[in-house]
Amino acid sequence: MSQQSIKVLVIGSVNSRFAETFKKVSSINNKHGPFDVLLCTGNFFQSENDESELISLMQGNIEVPITTYFITGDRPLPTSIEKRIKETDGEVCTNLFYLGKQGILTTAQGLKIAFMSGSFNKDIYNGTESSTGMHNNYLSSDIKRLQSTRMPITTPSGVDILLTYEWPSFITNGSNCSLETPLTNSSTPIAELAAALKPRYHFAASENVFYEREPYSNITGFGPAEERPAGHVSRFVGLADVLNPKKQRWFYAFNLIPMGTIDAEKLCIAPNNTTPCPFNLLLTGDQGVNAGQKRSQDDSQNNNGSFFWGDEQRNTKKFPQKIISAIAAKYLDILSKTVLSVRMKSLLYHQKTTFVESVIFLVTF
């Protein structure tokens, strides 16, 4: 399978500065590209928009130089834009697409992009779609739906990129990368989402500052302390508003081989400055929206058998480490003699699949 590297450009809140933004993006693309995709996190629109500018954008009078995907932040879509995307299935104009409220998009190049539009509002978080009114808020049902997305066992768990408006709460835990001011616009549900989806890169824009955290290890479940995390690390990057007056960095460019095609050993390489997962307390139930409340057995079973914390939070019996090691050694010996592709063996090993799950997989493969 091809391991072609994808050139990705990500920017912060555009705030309806379409002509200026895409002119600058074109310059960046000419100098450092060509880029395969442009991702816009944060607020793409202002609270109040010049309708003539929106019409100019929709009519293609403002050139969008790269295939571009955007989400929304704490501001809803303008009425004319909302009408347009309903008619065109998300396309605003040539090369410009609205991702939607929540979901996972796989691009033509194989890049897996998860996204959550909107912001947290405690008064309606546990409500229904109709309770959001004119606001641009996500609900607990949106978070749970995206958390429980099933990932094929033939590909590594997680996503390549996660786009959200809000920063995840606790993201600075265990980090030596300090912020000048405390977080003022972070979200625990977004932290829970990041912990579940295990993105290789997570971008957000709500704090309007640039911040690049050290990579952190991922957690696969609520098991004992010796339980291994997911093989790959996650990186969080906060971006400032596009062309902000404080000259905070608002764009981030990088190359990425999609996790569906990258060699498993390369995927699992952890830099020397990798930290533990900042969401440890959250995942053990000590933090979160429902702090102090444990998930019921029904909650755990309603996650569609995914590799996320739905089926990792089982109340299983804990065996002595010596027994676990002996079983693991025997399992790897059996695996080495099993007629499977080299990639599949490598995938099973590097994803640290539990013994029981792997045996079930081998029987049904």
Secondary structure, DSSP 8 states (H G I E B T S, - for coil): -----EEEEEE---TT-HHHHHHHHHHHHHHH---SEEEE-S-SS-SS--HHHHHHHHTT-S---S-EEE---SS---HHHHHHHHHHTTEEETTEEE--SEEEEE-TT--EEEEE-SB--TTTTTS-GGGGTTS-B--HHHHHHHHT----TTS-SS-SEEEESSEETTTTTT-S---SS--SSEEHHHHHHHHHH--SEEEE-TT-S-EE---EE----S--TT----SSEEEEEE---TT-TT----EEEEEE--TTTS-HHHHT---TT-B--TTHHHHTTSSSTTTT----HHHHHTSTT-SSHHHH--------HHHHHHHHHHHHHHHHHS---HHHHHHHHHTT--HHHHHHHHHH-
